[in-house]
Amino acid sequence: MTNYDLTIKRNIRKRISHIMWKSDMEATRLGLAVGALLWSAMLFWPDDLFVPSRTTYHIMAEIAPEECWGAAFLLQGLVMIYSLLWGYRSRISFVADALLGCILWTTSTAACFMAHYHSIATY
């Protein structure tokens, strides 16, 4: 890698860090935290959500049990609330907040959509 490539990479990293931690994304992050906590509450609810009759959650059930999804959303929501309320930013909060959140929300949303997708002809 040349110095120019390293400079571009460093600038991109700085810009992403600025967008994630120093821009006014608190309202969005708070909404995602509340959403994660609500997902967690729904997944921990005594009634089973991942039953065969509910096709929406079929793929999520194949990936992990309901309690695992609930624990992951609970962890992500609590870490996000904690980092927002106390302004705590570290590598651990970044992993639990940003990376885990991205993986959870993308995977769960894609799984729900794919559970109903049969072919292009159905749409």
Secondary structure, DSSP 8 states (H G I E B T S, - for coil): --HHHHHHHHHHHHHHHIIIIISS-HHHHHHHHHHHHHHHHHHHSSS-S--TT-GGGHHHHHHS-HHHHHHHHHHHHHHHHHHHHH----HHHHIIIIIHHHHHHHHHHHHHHHHH---GGG-
